[in-house]
Amino acid sequence: MNRQFFVIVLFSATLVACGGGSGGTSSALAALAPMTINAANEQQVASVGAGAGAGAAVGGMVPRSLPRTWSSVPSDLAATIQQLIPDFSKQSGSRAISQIEADCAISGTRSTALNDVNNNGIFDAGDSTSVVANACDDGDGMTISGPMTLRLNACVADFANGSCEAMDTTFDIAMSSVGGSAQMQGDVSFVSQYDASFTIDRKFLVSSSLSISFGGERVSFSNFLSESSWDNNTGAFSDATDFTVDVNVTGFVGRLVVNNTVPMTGNRLSGPYPTAGSSTITGAGGTTVVLDANTGDLNTVQVTTNGGAPQLFTWFELEQQSPIPSFF
């Protein structure tokens, strides 16, 4: 299964091989009032869009301050379920609906249920699975509690003789590590396509709601849509990512709408950042920050606040301004 899956996005490494933080799960962050964008917060606002744009180069589609290890759970879950199918088959002659209760490697338990709709012993389109972790620790430095479900969908590749994977996930989990505790709740629909030679990689990601909390701070994404592609031979990449984000962290509270008006494009062989493309971030009263990657410099982006004089920043500078906390 694909290992570059976002984002977004989103999760902790190897859900089935992990466990849960303190009990309890997060609730979606209520919509906040739009934030007024001004000279005092323009760099932080710009960083929200910069994270999405710069992330395209390395397979990320949400602000890069979100831990990249969270990106692999759906792929890891599907791969692990595939490995578990022989065990399901041994336990149940009618494989259609099977469940396995297991201890985690260090402590805690997990319950894994598989609905093999066509009863063919393969985790394929139409099948679904659910995992409920209970303070499960498999020795990877993190514990997880809570449920996650995954359903594979029928998927047709755009490429002749290519491959295609499609899945829906929902989750409501609590996580903890030596770095702290966090909670995540939401849904993600994901499509990944490859050509026959695995040279071209296309991904489509949609989330209606994703809420993340850490202590008293919360971030909630909605209307998340990302379309991206990579050419593994030439290094060329393209990403268009739109979302609404409600941020409630110390000193930075409000709603922002990110519209990637022109897809961010570049070449990973030349550098990790886009060299073309534009995003507009909108706050209260039509206040805006516009990011323009067409600067002629691989490392810089032009930032224009409320139609004023453009300013030049490095992508790295903006990333360091991110108001969205890194939870782990």
Buried (B, 14 or more C-beta within 10 A) or exposed (E): BBEBBBBBBBBBBBBBBBBBBEEEBBEBBEEBEBBBBEEEBBBBBBBBBBBBBBBBBBBBBBBBBBBBBBBBBBBBBBBBBBEBBEBBBEEBEEBBEBEBEEEBBEBBBBBBBBBBBEEEEEBEBEBBBBBBBBBBBBEBBBBBBBBBBBBBBEBEBEBEEBBBBBBBBBBBBBBBBEBBBBBBBBBBBBBBBBBEEEBBBBBBBBBEBBBBBBEEBBBBBBBBBBBBBBBBEEBBBBBBBBBBBBBBBEEBBBBBBBBBEBBBBBBBEEBBBBBBBBBBBBBEEEBBBBBBBEBEBBBBBBBBBBEEEEEEBBBEBBBEBBBBBBBB
